């Protein structure tokens, strides 16, 4: 049962990575600033919905397995906070200036953070069986 929870949590994390990559592409594929801001507004709601779902599924698996609060859990919680803050800052700064390099910088930071955490957790995974 726990392995199934971790499997679904992993699928949600990869879905989050895909959503962040799509958010990276939105300003690049659009020329009109107002249209891009509207699309980013929709994206930011989808992003926060997906990341909240990832956090909830992780919390359910954490409490179900009665795991101790270790460095992996701390890293995932910290990643949740950092990525949420970076995405919000990215949207607000892009809304003010409409410069694509802001989006590229913050999106690449988020993508690299997600990939690093995925690699870290897979390398240090602990089985509960």
C-alpha positions in Angstrom: 0.0 0.0 0.0 2.8 2.4 0.9 4.7 1.6 -2.3 1.5 2.5 -4.3 1.3 5.8 -2.4 4.9 6.6 -3.2 4.3 5.6 -6.9 1.4 8.1 -7.2 3.4 10.8 -5.4 6.2 10.3 -7.9 3.8 10.6 -10.8 2.5 13.9 -9.3 6.1 15.2 -8.9 6.8 14.4 -12.6 3.5 16.1 -13.5 4.7 19.1 -11.6 8.0 19.1 -13.5 6.0 19.0 -16.7 3.8 21.9 -15.6 6.8 24.0 -14.7 8.3 23.3 -18.2 5.1 24.4 -19.8 5.2 27.5 -17.7 8.7 28.1 -19.0 7.4 27.9 -22.6 4.4 30.1 -22.3 6.2 33.5 -22.7 8.5 32.1 -25.3 5.7 31.0 -27.5 3.7 34.2 -27.2 4.4 37.6 -28.6 1.6 39.6 -27.1 2.4 40.7 -23.5 -1.3 41.0 -22.3 -2.1 37.6 -23.7 1.0 36.1 -22.1 0.0 37.6 -18.7 -3.5 36.1 -19.0 -2.0 32.7 -19.8 0.5 32.9 -17.0 -2.4 33.8 -14.6 -4.1 30.5 -15.6 -0.8 28.7 -15.4 -0.1 30.0 -11.8 -3.5 28.6 -10.6 -2.7 25.2 -12.2 0.8 25.2 -10.8 -0.4 25.9 -7.2 -3.1 23.3 -7.5 -0.6 20.6 -8.7 2.0 21.5 -6.1 -0.6 21.4 -3.3 -1.7 18.0 -4.6 2.0 16.8 -4.5 2.3 18.1 -0.9 -0.9 16.5 0.2 0.0 13.1 -1.3 3.4 13.3 0.3 1.8 14.2 3.7 -0.6 11.3 3.4 2.2 8.8 2.6 4.4 10.3 5.4 1.7 9.9 8.1 0.5 6.5 6.7 4.0 5.0 7.0 4.6 6.7 10.4 8.0 7.9 9.2 10.4 9.9 11.2 11.0 13.5 10.1 14.3 13.0 8.2 16.5 15.1 5.8 14.5 13.9 2.8 11.2 15.1 4.2 12.8 18.4 5.2 14.2 18.8 1.7 10.8 18.2 0.1 9.0 20.7 2.4 11.7 23.3 1.8 11.5 22.6 -2.0 7.7 23.1 -1.8 8.2 26.5 -0.2 11.0 27.7 -2.4 9.4 26.7 -5.7 6.0 28.3 -4.7 7.7 31.5 -3.7 9.8 31.6 -6.9 6.8 31.0 -9.1 4.8 33.8 -7.4 7.7 36.2 -7.7 8.2 35.2 -11.4 4.6 36.0 -12.2 4.6 39.3 -10.3 7.9 40.5 -11.9 6.8 39.4 -15.4 3.4 41.2 -14.9 5.3 44.5 -14.1 7.9 44.4 -16.8 6.8 41.8 -19.4 10.5 40.8 -20.0 11.0 37.2 -21.1 14.4 36.9 -19.5 12.7 37.1 -16.1 10.6 34.1 -16.9 13.6 32.2 -18.3 15.7 32.8 -15.2 13.1 31.9 -12.6 11.8 28.9 -14.6 15.2 27.4 -15.1 15.9 27.8 -11.3 12.7 25.9 -10.5 13.4 23.2 -13.1 16.9 22.7 -11.8 15.6 22.6 -8.2 13.0 20.0 -9.0 15.5 17.8 -10.9 18.0 18.0 -8.1 15.5 17.1 -5.5 14.2 14.2 -7.6 17.7 12.9 -8.0 18.5 13.4 -4.3 15.4 11.5 -3.1 15.9 8.7 -5.6 19.5 8.3 -4.5 18.6 8.3 -0.8 15.3 6.5 -0.9 14.4 4.4 2.1 12.1 1.4 1.8 9.5 0.9 4.5 8.8 -2.8 3.8 
